[in-house]
Amino acid sequence: MTMAIESEGETYLNTQEAITEAGVSRDTLNRYVRQGRIKRYRKVGRASYYKRSELIEATKIREA
């Protein structure tokens, strides 16, 4: 079951989806947020979401 959210042409992934899609650990995802490479969005309560486009850019940097 996917929890991705579509809004204004952007796809937002929940934390587990972001980890899976980016191929990184939760710690790495959190490090990207602390470094400002991606932004964490909160939609409802404590749930965190990440823009798919930002994840793609962050992982391109990692692969280079």
C-alpha positions in Angstrom: 0.0 0.0 0.0 1.4 3.3 -1.0 1.0 6.5 1.0 2.6 8.8 -1.7 0.8 12.1 -2.1 0.4 14.0 -5.3 0.2 17.8 -5.0 0.7 20.6 -7.5 2.7 18.3 -9.9 5.0 17.0 -7.1 5.0 13.5 -5.6 5.6 13.3 -1.8 6.8 10.0 -0.3 6.5 8.9 3.3 9.6 8.0 5.2 9.6 4.3 4.3 8.9 4.9 0.6 11.7 7.6 0.5 14.2 5.1 2.1 13.2 2.4 -0.4 13.2 4.7 -3.5 16.5 6.4 -2.6 18.2 3.2 -1.5 19.5 4.7 1.7 19.1 4.1 5.4 16.9 6.1 7.7 20.1 7.6 9.2 21.3 8.7 5.7 17.9 10.2 4.9 18.0 12.2 8.2 21.6 13.3 7.4 20.4 14.7 4.0 17.8 16.7 5.9 20.3 18.1 8.4 22.7 19.0 5.6 19.9 20.8 3.7 20.1 18.5 0.7 16.4 17.6 1.0 13.5 19.1 3.1 11.2 17.2 5.4 7.6 18.1 5.0 4.8 17.3 7.5 1.3 16.8 6.2 -0.6 15.3 9.1 0.5 14.8 12.7 4.0 13.3 13.0 4.0 11.8 9.5 7.0 13.0 7.4 7.1 13.3 3.6 9.8 14.0 1.1 9.7 15.3 -2.4 10.6 12.6 -4.9 12.4 15.2 -7.1 14.6 16.2 -4.1 15.4 12.6 -3.4 16.5 12.1 -7.0 18.8 15.1 -6.8 20.3 14.0 -3.5 21.0 10.5 -4.7 22.6 11.8 -7.9 25.1 13.7 -5.8 25.8 10.5 -3.8 26.3 8.4 -7.0 28.8 10.9 -8.5 
